[in-house]
Amino acid sequence: MSVTSDAGRGHRRRCARRLRGRTSRLRVSLFITCLADTLFPSTGQATVTVLERLGHDVDFPREQTCCGQMHANTGFQEEAQPLVRRFVRVFADAETIVTPSGSCAAMVREQYPRLAAEAGDERLAAEVRAVGERTYELSELLVRRLGVDDVGARYPHRVTYHPTCHSLRLLKVGDAPTRLLRSVAGLELVDLPQAEGCCGFGGTFAIKNADVSTAMLTDKVRRILDTQAEVCTAADASCLMQIGGALSRLRSGVRAVHLAEILAAT
């Protein structure tokens, strides 16, 4: 075993001890989302790594499935309602719920109340309100709830940040992600021109309106390349899948990496 390896592990242990003393211990339930669970499991693993480094207990309710966002956004309101009921049941005992997805957090907090109202079920409406108050996107949990900017990460790369539509406009996470990124050792954060523009994904929007979606994506990728960043990050795997696919097809050398994976890096 190398001296460098020993030193690195020692540094991580010291960081962990320092970080654990900052916040009271929470029991956090991971809402992984179907997209991350199926295509980007490392994002969920990174979320757990960050929270455990801070001294919190993380559990994973295995009965969870899709939150119903795809159904609701495509107009299948009645089909989404059973998934709302399932989510409420599965996470009923969760003290705090975290997800590495702004759009799925917004689904629980913003769309579940509407779907419960359309179902005419007052009990479900009350349960939805209660579970929504305990559901957080990762960056807002860390910064707004726990008051943590520095999670002990190290990531020596030039990075630009894309604020996804749901996290920006519905959750209103504000500068929480960039505060976390600015505290990462070795990371150079560069501003993304016209950052608030949509990447064009929007779930089934990218399929139904392929030409418009492609035009929006082209504008977004051009601005990312203008930053000369090595990495584009965001808080939604879906947007990163859209952006990362374009960057890969262009053979740009720029990678799309979820915020959670940067925060987990040492």
NORVEN-V705320 format. One record per helix or strand of 2 or more residues. SS is the DSSP state (hx for helix, st for strand). FROM is the first residue (numbers start at 0). LEN is the number of residues. Records with the same first field share a line. If there is no record, write none. Layout:
SS->FROM-LEN + FROM-LEN
//
This chain:
hx->2-18 + 33-6 + 40-13 + 68-5 + 76-14 + 101-18 + 121-12 + 137-8 + 164-6 + 175-7 + 204-4 + 209-17 + 236-13 + 258-6
st->26-4 + 56-3 + 95-4 + 134-3 + 157-4 + 187-3 + 230-4 + 254-4
//
